[in-house]
């Protein structure tokens, strides 16, 4: 017990030699961690967000480097930076600089490998959201890194733990020189061999305390409108999982009003909306979007709802941020649209913690934060209560005077309330395109049976 009391005495008396060793250890490890984080996180973000030739080999390389023996790192650095080595002229052997380099080499693969796996999961979750708003690669990486920042703390702490506990490489390239390169781990090893257990235990206590404290602190730690001239799907072929789904599919949409796409489950309604937006590309054929001046842009609401790990305000602001709107304009637009849709009281709520209905309503609101020439909606009201449906339908009936709207729904009554044009598809084939007033008089057998079943329940 006397050894432990002596250790505590060294700590509480602020022994000069003890704290000199502690501060050097922290300086070396934290600088190495900072450098590794600055280099590693962007690399992890790119590996998570991009597919390229050799990607698997790169990931295998970094995963393998996680198990790299520190003594081997120290040996290699010693050979290169000794006086007879290739970099001997730099004269950094037995200095804190080469100790930092050694720790960077050791912890960089850890940060890259662990972060890449985490970021890839988030990126796949956000992919359709990014495609919806046509987010560029750099912005995708920045957004994924920002939203994963709290989860990435675990990755960073893993690297920090490895840096603080490392002894093999440090003692080879640093030399364990008193008052210069002597850090906590090398001192513990040296003083234990000498029998000076008081200093060794004191440094061990400090090492554990620093790890706990750092872990705790880090944990706390308006668009121009163009006249639409043409919206068409022409001779489109599309398949996935070795199955052909669309075969020479052609649809000419009306250029005004609301076109409602209906059909049984699995008939291809959502795939049509994704083709129009460009989220998926046809194997052959073309999507024709023509306006009086330029190719029209599309606002899109996916059936799959994805929110960033942020509050309601930040999720609505994001489409404006990536379009480089200024902060004042963003604040005005977000507050205005939330007020118009009676959602302003939830502005500071976490978007991901909202109820299922509120998430869908907010997703619709977000799709309107930037109004493009065409609005494409994939089942915007499937989880909403009657009052929310009324708000959205009233909004769409007003909006159709200025925008072309294409939407998917399973609600036949909603289709009849909103549609100017009804498009019926089944099993990847176009069955019929008709004005609403004519659809109930259709002579097509599938159409008659479909409406009889869903409207008259017979």
VEXDREN-2710 file (C-alpha; in Angstrom, 1 decimal):
% VEXDREN-2710
k/r/px/py/pz
1/UNK/0.0/0.0/0.0
2/UNK/2.9/2.3/0.7
3/UNK/3.7/2.3/-3.1
4/UNK/0.2/3.6/-3.9
5/UNK/0.4/6.3/-1.3
6/UNK/3.8/7.4/-2.7
7/UNK/2.2/7.5/-6.2
8/UNK/-0.6/9.7/-5.0
9/UNK/1.8/11.9/-3.2
10/UNK/3.7/12.5/-6.5
11/UNK/0.5/13.3/-8.3
12/UNK/-0.9/15.7/-5.6
13/UNK/2.4/17.4/-5.0
14/UNK/2.6/18.3/-8.8
15/UNK/6.0/16.7/-9.1
16/UNK/7.9/18.6/-11.8
17/UNK/9.4/15.6/-13.5
18/UNK/6.1/13.7/-13.4
19/UNK/4.1/16.4/-15.1
20/UNK/6.8/17.1/-17.6
21/UNK/6.5/13.5/-18.8
22/UNK/2.7/13.8/-18.8
23/UNK/2.6/17.0/-20.9
24/UNK/5.0/15.7/-23.4
25/UNK/3.0/12.5/-23.8
26/UNK/-0.2/14.5/-24.3
27/UNK/1.5/16.9/-26.8
28/UNK/2.9/14.0/-28.9
29/UNK/-0.3/11.9/-28.9
30/UNK/-2.8/14.8/-29.4
31/UNK/-0.8/16.3/-32.3
32/UNK/-0.5/12.8/-33.9
33/UNK/-4.3/12.3/-33.4
34/UNK/-5.1/15.7/-34.9
35/UNK/-3.0/15.0/-38.0
36/UNK/-4.4/11.5/-38.4
37/UNK/-8.0/12.9/-38.0
38/UNK/-7.5/15.7/-40.6
39/UNK/-6.0/13.2/-43.1
40/UNK/-8.1/10.1/-42.2
41/UNK/-11.7/11.4/-42.1
42/UNK/-11.7/12.8/-45.6
43/UNK/-10.2/9.6/-47.0
44/UNK/-12.8/7.6/-45.0
45/UNK/-15.5/9.8/-46.4
46/UNK/-14.4/9.3/-50.0
47/UNK/-14.0/5.5/-49.5
48/UNK/-17.6/5.5/-48.1
49/UNK/-19.2/7.6/-50.8
50/UNK/-17.4/6.6/-54.0
51/UNK/-17.1/3.3/-55.9
52/UNK/-13.9/3.0/-57.9
53/UNK/-11.6/0.3/-59.3
54/UNK/-9.4/-1.0/-56.5
55/UNK/-11.6/0.2/-53.7
56/UNK/-11.7/-3.2/-52.0
57/UNK/-8.0/-3.5/-52.2
58/UNK/-7.6/0.0/-50.6
59/UNK/-10.0/-1.1/-47.7
60/UNK/-8.1/-4.4/-47.3
61/UNK/-4.8/-2.5/-47.1
62/UNK/-6.0/-0.1/-44.4
63/UNK/-7.7/-2.9/-42.5
64/UNK/-4.4/-4.9/-42.6
65/UNK/-2.4/-1.8/-41.4
66/UNK/-4.5/-1.7/-38.3
67/UNK/-2.6/-4.7/-37.0
68/UNK/0.8/-3.3/-38.0
69/UNK/3.3/-4.0/-35.1
70/UNK/4.5/-0.8/-33.6
71/UNK/8.0/-2.1/-33.2
72/UNK/8.2/-2.7/-36.9
73/UNK/7.0/0.9/-37.6
74/UNK/9.8/2.1/-35.2
75/UNK/12.4/-0.1/-36.9
76/UNK/11.4/1.1/-40.4
77/UNK/11.5/4.8/-39.3
78/UNK/14.9/4.2/-37.6
79/UNK/16.4/2.8/-40.8
80/UNK/15.1/5.7/-42.9
81/UNK/15.9/8.5/-40.5
82/UNK/19.2/7.4/-39.0
83/UNK/22.3/9.2/-40.1
84/UNK/23.0/6.6/-42.8
85/UNK/19.3/6.5/-43.9
86/UNK/17.6/8.1/-46.8
87/UNK/16.1/10.9/-44.7
88/UNK/19.1/11.1/-42.3
89/UNK/19.8/14.7/-43.4
90/UNK/16.6/15.8/-41.6
91/UNK/18.1/15.1/-38.2
92/UNK/14.8/14.3/-36.5
93/UNK/15.7/10.9/-35.0
94/UNK/15.4/10.9/-31.2
95/UNK/13.1/14.0/-31.3
96/UNK/9.3/14.5/-30.6
97/UNK/8.8/15.1/-34.3
98/UNK/9.6/11.5/-35.3
99/UNK/7.6/10.2/-32.4
100/UNK/4.6/12.0/-33.8
101/UNK/5.2/10.6/-37.3
102/UNK/5.4/7.1/-35.8
103/UNK/2.1/7.5/-34.0
104/UNK/0.4/8.9/-37.1
105/UNK/1.5/5.8/-39.1
106/UNK/0.1/3.6/-36.3
107/UNK/-3.3/5.3/-35.7
108/UNK/-4.1/6.6/-39.2
109/UNK/-5.2/3.2/-40.5
110/UNK/-7.5/2.8/-37.5
111/UNK/-9.2/6.0/-38.0
112/UNK/-9.7/5.4/-41.8
113/UNK/-10.9/1.8/-41.5
114/UNK/-13.3/2.2/-38.6
115/UNK/-14.6/5.6/-39.9
116/UNK/-15.1/4.3/-43.4
117/UNK/-17.3/1.4/-42.2
118/UNK/-19.4/3.8/-40.1
119/UNK/-19.7/6.5/-42.9
120/UNK/-20.6/3.9/-45.5
121/UNK/-23.7/2.9/-43.5
122/UNK/-24.8/6.5/-43.2
123/UNK/-24.0/7.3/-46.8
124/UNK/-26.2/4.4/-48.0
125/UNK/-29.0/5.6/-45.8
126/UNK/-28.7/9.2/-47.2
127/UNK/-28.0/8.2/-50.9
128/UNK/-31.6/8.6/-52.2
129/UNK/-31.8/11.9/-50.2
130/UNK/-28.6/13.1/-51.8
131/UNK/-29.9/12.1/-55.3
132/UNK/-33.2/13.9/-54.7
133/UNK/-31.4/17.2/-54.1
134/UNK/-28.6/16.5/-56.7
135/UNK/-25.9/16.9/-54.0
136/UNK/-22.3/16.9/-55.3
137/UNK/-19.7/14.4/-54.1
138/UNK/-17.8/16.9/-51.9
139/UNK/-20.9/18.1/-50.3
140/UNK/-22.0/14.5/-49.7
141/UNK/-18.8/13.7/-47.9
142/UNK/-19.0/16.9/-45.8
143/UNK/-22.6/16.2/-44.9
144/UNK/-22.0/12.6/-44.0
145/UNK/-18.9/13.5/-41.9
146/UNK/-20.9/16.3/-40.1
147/UNK/-23.9/14.1/-39.3
148/UNK/-21.6/11.2/-38.1
149/UNK/-19.5/13.5/-35.9
150/UNK/-20.7/12.1/-32.6
151/UNK/-20.4/8.5/-33.8
152/UNK/-16.9/9.3/-35.1
153/UNK/-15.8/10.2/-31.6
154/UNK/-15.6/6.4/-31.0
155/UNK/-13.2/6.1/-34.0
156/UNK/-11.1/9.0/-32.8
157/UNK/-10.9/7.7/-29.2
158/UNK/-9.8/4.3/-30.5
159/UNK/-6.9/6.1/-32.3
160/UNK/-6.2/8.1/-29.2
161/UNK/-6.1/5.0/-27.0
162/UNK/-3.7/3.4/-29.3
163/UNK/-1.4/6.5/-29.4
164/UNK/-1.4/7.0/-25.6
165/UNK/-0.6/3.3/-24.9
166/UNK/2.1/2.9/-27.7
167/UNK/5.6/2.1/-26.5
168/UNK/7.4/0.0/-29.1
169/UNK/7.9/2.5/-31.9
170/UNK/8.3/5.4/-29.5
171/UNK/11.2/3.9/-27.6
172/UNK/13.0/3.0/-30.8
173/UNK/12.7/6.3/-32.6
174/UNK/12.5/8.6/-29.5
175/UNK/15.2/7.0/-27.4
176/UNK/13.5/7.7/-24.1
177/UNK/15.7/10.7/-23.5
178/UNK/15.1/12.3/-20.1
179/UNK/13.5/15.8/-20.3
180/UNK/13.2/15.5/-24.1
181/UNK/11.5/12.3/-25.5
182/UNK/10.5/10.5/-22.3
183/UNK/6.8/9.9/-22.3
184/UNK/4.4/8.0/-20.0
185/UNK/4.6/4.6/-21.5
186/UNK/8.3/4.5/-22.0
187/UNK/8.9/5.8/-18.4
188/UNK/6.5/3.2/-17.0
189/UNK/8.6/0.5/-18.7
190/UNK/11.9/2.0/-17.6
191/UNK/11.0/2.7/-14.0
192/UNK/9.4/-0.7/-13.5
193/UNK/12.6/-2.3/-14.7
194/UNK/14.5/-0.1/-12.2
195/UNK/12.1/-1.0/-9.4
196/UNK/10.8/2.6/-9.0
197/UNK/7.2/1.5/-8.8
198/UNK/5.9/4.7/-7.3
199/UNK/6.6/6.8/-10.4
200/UNK/5.4/4.0/-12.7
201/UNK/2.1/3.6/-10.9
202/UNK/1.6/7.4/-10.7
203/UNK/2.0/7.6/-14.5
204/UNK/-0.4/4.6/-14.9
205/UNK/-3.0/6.3/-12.8
206/UNK/-2.6/9.5/-14.8
207/UNK/-2.8/7.6/-18.1
208/UNK/-6.1/6.0/-17.1
209/UNK/-7.5/9.3/-15.7
210/UNK/-6.6/11.1/-19.0
211/UNK/-8.3/8.5/-21.1
212/UNK/-11.5/8.6/-19.0
213/UNK/-11.6/12.4/-19.0
214/UNK/-11.0/12.8/-22.7
215/UNK/-13.6/10.2/-23.4
216/UNK/-16.1/12.0/-21.2
217/UNK/-15.4/15.4/-22.7
218/UNK/-15.6/14.2/-26.3
219/UNK/-18.8/12.4/-25.6
220/UNK/-20.4/15.6/-24.1
221/UNK/-18.5/17.0/-26.1
222/UNK/-37.3/31.8/-55.2
223/UNK/-36.8/30.1/-58.7
224/UNK/-37.6/31.2/-62.2
225/UNK/-40.6/29.2/-63.7
226/UNK/-40.5/27.9/-67.3
227/UNK/-43.4/26.7/-69.4
228/UNK/-43.2/22.9/-69.5
229/UNK/-43.5/21.7/-73.1
230/UNK/-42.9/17.9/-72.8
231/UNK/-42.6/15.2/-70.2
232/UNK/-42.2/11.8/-71.7
233/UNK/-40.8/8.3/-71.1
234/UNK/-39.8/6.9/-74.5
235/UNK/-39.2/3.2/-75.1
236/UNK/-37.6/2.7/-71.7
237/UNK/-36.1/-0.7/-70.8
238/UNK/-35.1/-1.2/-67.2
239/UNK/-34.2/-4.2/-65.1
240/UNK/-32.5/-5.3/-61.9
241/UNK/-31.6/-8.5/-60.1
242/UNK/-31.5/-10.2/-63.6
243/UNK/-35.2/-9.3/-64.1
244/UNK/-36.5/-7.1/-66.8
245/UNK/-39.1/-4.8/-65.3
246/UNK/-39.9/-2.2/-68.0
247/UNK/-39.9/-3.3/-71.6
248/UNK/-40.3/-0.5/-74.1
249/UNK/-42.3/1.5/-71.7
250/UNK/-43.6/4.8/-73.1
251/UNK/-45.7/7.4/-71.3
252/UNK/-46.6/11.0/-72.4
253/UNK/-47.6/13.1/-69.4
254/UNK/-49.8/16.1/-69.8
255/UNK/-47.7/19.3/-69.2
256/UNK/-50.2/21.0/-66.9
257/UNK/-52.2/20.1/-63.8
258/UNK/-51.8/17.0/-61.7
259/UNK/-51.0/13.6/-63.2
260/UNK/-51.7/10.7/-60.7
261/UNK/-50.0/7.3/-61.2
262/UNK/-52.0/4.4/-59.8
263/UNK/-51.7/0.6/-60.0
264/UNK/-51.3/-2.5/-57.8
265/UNK/-48.4/-3.0/-55.5
266/UNK/-45.2/-3.8/-57.4
267/UNK/-46.5/-2.4/-60.6
268/UNK/-43.6/0.0/-61.1
269/UNK/-45.1/3.3/-59.9
270/UNK/-42.2/4.3/-57.7
271/UNK/-39.7/3.3/-60.3
272/UNK/-41.3/5.7/-62.8
273/UNK/-40.9/8.6/-60.3
274/UNK/-37.2/7.7/-59.9
275/UNK/-36.7/7.5/-63.6
276/UNK/-38.2/11.0/-64.0
277/UNK/-35.9/12.4/-61.2
278/UNK/-32.9/10.6/-62.6
279/UNK/-32.2/8.6/-59.4
280/UNK/-32.2/5.5/-61.6
281/UNK/-31.2/5.4/-65.2
282/UNK/-32.9/3.3/-67.9
283/UNK/-30.9/0.5/-69.6
284/UNK/-32.1/2.0/-72.9
285/UNK/-34.6/4.5/-74.0
286/UNK/-34.9/8.1/-72.8
287/UNK/-36.6/10.5/-70.4
288/UNK/-37.6/13.7/-72.2
289/UNK/-38.1/16.8/-70.1
290/UNK/-38.4/19.9/-72.2
291/UNK/-39.4/23.5/-71.3
292/UNK/-39.4/26.8/-73.2
293/UNK/-35.8/27.7/-72.2
294/UNK/-33.9/25.0/-70.3
295/UNK/-34.2/21.5/-69.1
296/UNK/-36.8/21.8/-66.2
297/UNK/-35.7/20.8/-62.7
298/UNK/-37.6/18.5/-60.5
299/UNK/-38.6/18.7/-56.8
300/UNK/-38.9/15.1/-55.6
301/UNK/-40.4/13.4/-52.5
302/UNK/-39.3/9.8/-52.1
303/UNK/-41.5/7.2/-50.4
304/UNK/-38.4/6.4/-48.4
305/UNK/-38.0/9.3/-45.9
306/UNK/-34.5/10.2/-44.8
307/UNK/-33.6/13.0/-42.4
308/UNK/-30.1/14.2/-41.4
309/UNK/-29.1/13.7/-37.8
310/UNK/-30.2/17.3/-37.0
311/UNK/-33.2/19.4/-35.9
312/UNK/-36.2/20.3/-38.1
313/UNK/-34.7/23.7/-39.0
314/UNK/-31.4/22.2/-40.2
315/UNK/-33.1/19.6/-42.3
316/UNK/-35.2/22.2/-44.1
317/UNK/-32.3/24.5/-44.4
318/UNK/-30.0/21.9/-46.0
319/UNK/-31.4/22.1/-49.6
320/UNK/-30.9/25.9/-49.4
321/UNK/-27.4/25.6/-48.0
322/UNK/-26.2/23.4/-50.8
323/UNK/-27.6/26.0/-53.3
324/UNK/-25.5/28.7/-51.5
325/UNK/-28.4/30.8/-50.2
326/UNK/-27.3/33.3/-47.5
327/UNK/-28.1/32.6/-43.9
328/UNK/-30.7/35.4/-43.6
329/UNK/-32.6/34.2/-46.6
330/UNK/-32.4/30.6/-45.4
331/UNK/-33.8/31.6/-42.0
332/UNK/-36.7/33.6/-43.6
333/UNK/-37.6/30.7/-46.0
334/UNK/-37.5/28.0/-43.4
335/UNK/-39.6/30.0/-40.8
336/UNK/-42.1/31.0/-43.5
337/UNK/-42.7/27.5/-44.8
338/UNK/-43.0/26.0/-41.4
339/UNK/-45.5/28.7/-40.4
340/UNK/-47.5/28.2/-43.6
341/UNK/-47.8/24.4/-42.8
342/UNK/-48.4/25.0/-39.0
343/UNK/-45.2/23.2/-38.1
344/UNK/-43.3/26.1/-36.6
345/UNK/-43.7/24.9/-33.0
346/UNK/-41.4/21.9/-33.9
347/UNK/-38.6/23.9/-35.4
348/UNK/-36.1/22.8/-32.8
349/UNK/-37.2/19.2/-32.5
350/UNK/-34.9/16.4/-33.7
351/UNK/-36.4/15.5/-37.1
352/UNK/-35.5/11.8/-36.7
353/UNK/-37.4/11.6/-33.3
354/UNK/-40.7/12.8/-34.8
355/UNK/-43.7/10.4/-35.1
356/UNK/-44.1/8.6/-38.4
357/UNK/-46.8/10.9/-39.5
358/UNK/-45.0/14.0/-38.6
359/UNK/-41.9/12.7/-40.4
360/UNK/-43.9/12.2/-43.6
361/UNK/-45.5/15.6/-43.3
362/UNK/-42.1/17.3/-42.7
363/UNK/-40.6/15.4/-45.7
364/UNK/-43.4/16.9/-47.9
365/UNK/-42.7/20.4/-46.5
366/UNK/-39.0/20.0/-47.2
367/UNK/-39.7/19.0/-50.8
368/UNK/-41.3/22.5/-51.1
369/UNK/-38.5/24.5/-49.7
370/UNK/-37.1/25.0/-53.2
371/UNK/-39.9/25.0/-55.8
372/UNK/-38.6/23.7/-59.2
373/UNK/-40.6/23.4/-62.4
374/UNK/-42.0/19.9/-61.8
375/UNK/-43.0/18.3/-58.5
376/UNK/-42.8/14.5/-58.3
377/UNK/-44.4/12.9/-55.3
378/UNK/-44.2/9.2/-54.3
379/UNK/-47.1/8.5/-52.0
380/UNK/-46.9/11.7/-50.0
381/UNK/-49.9/11.0/-47.7
382/UNK/-49.7/7.3/-47.0
383/UNK/-49.0/7.7/-43.2
384/UNK/-50.9/11.0/-42.6
385/UNK/-54.1/11.7/-40.6
386/UNK/-57.1/13.3/-42.3
387/UNK/-56.3/16.9/-41.3
388/UNK/-52.7/16.6/-42.6
389/UNK/-54.0/15.1/-45.9
390/UNK/-56.5/18.0/-46.2
391/UNK/-53.6/20.6/-45.8
392/UNK/-51.5/18.9/-48.4
393/UNK/-54.3/18.4/-50.9
394/UNK/-55.4/22.0/-50.6
395/UNK/-51.8/23.1/-51.2
396/UNK/-51.4/20.9/-54.3
397/UNK/-54.7/22.1/-55.8
398/UNK/-53.4/25.6/-55.4
399/UNK/-49.9/24.8/-56.6
400/UNK/-51.0/23.1/-59.8
401/UNK/-51.9/26.5/-61.3
402/UNK/-48.1/27.3/-61.3
403/UNK/-46.4/23.9/-61.3
404/UNK/-46.7/20.5/-63.1
405/UNK/-47.3/17.8/-60.5
406/UNK/-46.9/14.1/-60.9
407/UNK/-47.8/11.9/-57.9
408/UNK/-48.2/8.3/-56.9
409/UNK/-51.0/7.2/-54.6
410/UNK/-52.9/4.0/-53.5
411/UNK/-55.9/6.1/-52.4
412/UNK/-58.4/6.0/-55.3
413/UNK/-60.5/8.7/-53.6
414/UNK/-57.5/11.0/-53.4
415/UNK/-56.7/10.3/-57.0
416/UNK/-60.3/11.3/-58.0
417/UNK/-60.1/14.4/-55.8
418/UNK/-56.8/15.7/-57.2
419/UNK/-56.1/14.3/-60.6
420/UNK/-56.5/16.0/-63.9
421/UNK/-54.9/13.0/-65.6
422/UNK/-54.8/9.4/-64.4
423/UNK/-52.1/7.0/-65.5
424/UNK/-52.6/3.3/-64.7
425/UNK/-49.7/0.8/-64.7
426/UNK/-49.5/-2.8/-64.0
427/UNK/-46.5/-5.2/-63.9
428/UNK/-44.2/-2.7/-65.5
429/UNK/-46.7/-1.9/-68.4
430/UNK/-48.8/1.1/-69.2
431/UNK/-52.4/0.2/-69.1
432/UNK/-54.1/3.5/-69.8
433/UNK/-53.8/7.3/-69.7
434/UNK/-57.0/9.2/-69.3
435/UNK/-58.6/12.3/-68.1
436/UNK/-60.2/11.9/-64.7
437/UNK/-63.7/12.5/-66.1
438/UNK/-63.3/9.7/-68.6
439/UNK/-61.6/7.1/-66.4
440/UNK/-64.8/5.6/-65.0
441/UNK/-66.1/5.1/-68.5
442/UNK/-63.1/3.2/-69.6
443/UNK/-63.6/0.1/-71.7
444/UNK/-60.3/-1.4/-70.7
445/UNK/-61.0/-4.5/-68.6
446/UNK/-58.1/-4.0/-66.2
447/UNK/-59.1/-0.4/-65.5
448/UNK/-62.7/-1.4/-64.9
449/UNK/-61.8/-4.2/-62.6
450/UNK/-59.2/-2.1/-60.8
451/UNK/-61.7/0.7/-60.1
452/UNK/-64.5/-1.6/-59.2
453/UNK/-62.3/-3.3/-56.6
454/UNK/-60.8/-0.2/-55.0
455/UNK/-63.8/2.2/-55.2
456/UNK/-66.8/0.0/-54.9
457/UNK/-65.1/-2.8/-52.9
458/UNK/-66.6/-5.6/-55.1
END
